[in-house]
Every structure is written in structure tokens, then in C-alpha cells.
Amino acid sequence: VDRVGWYRFGPGYAADAGSIVIAGHVDSADQGKGAFFRLRELDQGDTLTATGSDGKARKYRVVAREEYAKTKIPLDRYFARDGKPRLTLIPCGGPFDAKARKYRDNIVVFASLVDSREL
């Protein structure tokens, strides 16, 4: 649960356009807190840093955080290859169904690339 997964058919980390989609776990009964455990704390205007395999750190600013039932998530909205570069983070969220042993929803955090002049 401490690793995240990049959607390999979408734009790459250093892409000049489109949505880089990364999914990860919030937690696990066996392994504890996951890589996206604190993601629910992010709010509009907060910044985060992501470092790619190239070793370059890029800063993003959260522009929205939404929650959807897993069966209602508008996936086509997140897997865009056009538009300004952005980061879309998708962990589980919402109420935990103990009987099914899973979260009911997905949280989606949208973040836009911060221009280096804004740093």
C-alpha cells in the first residue's frame, strides 16, 4: 500500500499536455497507512511535489477535490491527453464497508502544474 501506480496509457510524467493519472491506496488492514493516506487532507490551493523517474521534482497546486461512488466515477474526464498539464490522484475514500472490506467511493484530487515563475 505504500506504492502508487501511474496509468501508463495516459500522458507521461514529463508531458506538456494532458492528465497524469496516479492511483494509490489509503490504507490496508494488514499493512497500515498507504501512500495516499493523507490525501484527504489536501484542499484547494494546497501544493504538492511529485518526483518522476527522471529525478526532477515538479510542483502542483490542488484545484479541486471530488468524491464519487466507484460505480459513478466519470473516468473519461480524468484520462485526457489534451489541455494543460495536470495531475489527477485517485485513492479510495468515503465510508468503509467492513463487510465487503472496501471503501465505497473514490476521491479524486486535481492539481495543476505550478509555473516555475510562481515559486
PLY file of the C-alpha trace (Angstrom):
ply
format ascii 1.0
element vertex 119
property float x
property float y
property float z
element edge 118
property int vertex1
property int vertex2
end_header
0.00 0.00 0.00
3.00 2.32 0.09
3.31 2.37 -3.71
1.29 4.27 -6.27
0.52 3.35 -9.86
0.74 5.59 -12.91
-1.76 4.99 -15.72
0.73 4.03 -18.43
-1.60 4.65 -21.38
-2.00 8.30 -20.42
0.49 11.15 -20.63
3.87 10.58 -19.06
5.24 12.46 -16.11
7.13 14.99 -18.23
4.27 15.50 -20.72
3.48 19.02 -21.92
-0.27 18.31 -22.05
-2.94 16.11 -20.53
-3.74 14.49 -17.23
-1.17 12.31 -15.49
-3.30 9.82 -13.54
-1.89 8.15 -10.43
-3.86 5.75 -8.24
-2.92 4.57 -4.78
-4.18 3.05 -1.57
-5.32 4.93 1.51
-4.67 2.07 3.90
-4.77 -1.65 4.47
-5.89 -3.73 7.44
-2.67 -5.75 7.13
-0.17 -3.05 6.13
-1.49 0.10 7.81
-1.38 3.55 6.24
-0.98 3.70 2.47
0.78 6.15 0.17
-2.38 8.26 -0.20
-3.44 8.17 3.46
-3.09 11.93 3.92
-4.51 12.83 0.51
-7.89 13.56 2.10
-6.23 16.45 3.94
-5.38 18.27 0.71
-7.59 21.23 -0.04
-7.93 23.70 -2.87
-4.82 25.90 -3.06
-2.52 23.42 -1.29
0.65 22.46 -3.11
2.33 19.10 -3.53
5.52 17.94 -5.14
5.86 14.89 -7.37
9.21 13.50 -8.47
9.45 11.37 -11.59
11.93 8.70 -12.60
13.97 11.50 -14.21
14.64 12.80 -10.67
13.05 16.14 -11.46
10.61 17.46 -8.86
7.52 19.25 -10.16
5.20 21.32 -8.04
1.41 21.16 -8.40
-1.40 23.20 -6.85
-4.67 21.50 -5.89
-7.56 23.00 -7.83
-10.32 20.57 -6.78
-11.11 17.53 -4.68
-14.18 15.45 -5.50
-15.74 12.22 -4.28
-17.67 9.72 -6.38
-19.27 6.34 -5.82
-16.93 3.87 -7.55
-19.70 2.93 -9.97
-20.35 6.59 -10.91
-16.84 7.98 -11.40
-16.63 9.81 -14.78
-13.41 8.18 -15.96
-13.35 9.84 -19.38
-12.96 13.17 -17.60
-9.70 12.10 -15.96
-7.88 10.32 -18.74
-7.43 13.31 -21.05
-4.39 13.66 -23.30
-5.03 17.30 -24.09
-5.18 20.58 -22.20
-2.72 21.99 -19.73
-0.54 19.50 -17.84
-2.20 18.36 -14.63
-2.01 15.67 -12.04
-5.02 13.52 -11.12
-4.68 11.46 -7.95
-7.24 8.72 -7.28
-7.42 6.78 -4.00
-10.34 5.03 -2.37
-12.43 7.05 0.05
-15.78 7.67 1.60
-17.35 5.23 4.03
-15.61 1.91 4.63
-17.81 -1.15 4.14
-16.47 -3.58 6.77
-18.50 -6.49 5.39
-17.19 -6.02 1.84
-13.78 -4.91 3.21
-13.51 -1.93 0.88
-14.24 1.77 0.59
-17.45 2.71 -1.20
-16.10 5.73 -3.10
-13.11 7.18 -4.88
-11.62 10.54 -4.01
-10.23 12.47 -6.97
-7.71 15.26 -6.43
-6.96 17.52 -9.39
-3.78 19.57 -9.35
-2.35 21.91 -11.95
1.33 22.32 -12.70
2.76 25.37 -10.96
4.65 27.65 -13.31
8.27 27.98 -12.13
7.74 31.77 -12.08
5.16 31.24 -9.29
7.68 29.52 -6.99
0 1
1 2
2 3
3 4
4 5
5 6
6 7
7 8
8 9
9 10
10 11
11 12
12 13
13 14
14 15
15 16
16 17
17 18
18 19
19 20
20 21
21 22
22 23
23 24
24 25
25 26
26 27
27 28
28 29
29 30
30 31
31 32
32 33
33 34
34 35
35 36
36 37
37 38
38 39
39 40
40 41
41 42
42 43
43 44
44 45
45 46
46 47
47 48
48 49
49 50
50 51
51 52
52 53
53 54
54 55
55 56
56 57
57 58
58 59
59 60
60 61
61 62
62 63
63 64
64 65
65 66
66 67
67 68
68 69
69 70
70 71
71 72
72 73
73 74
74 75
75 76
76 77
77 78
78 79
79 80
80 81
81 82
82 83
83 84
84 85
85 86
86 87
87 88
88 89
89 90
90 91
91 92
92 93
93 94
94 95
95 96
96 97
97 98
98 99
99 100
100 101
101 102
102 103
103 104
104 105
105 106
106 107
107 108
108 109
109 110
110 111
111 112
112 113
113 114
114 115
115 116
116 117
117 118
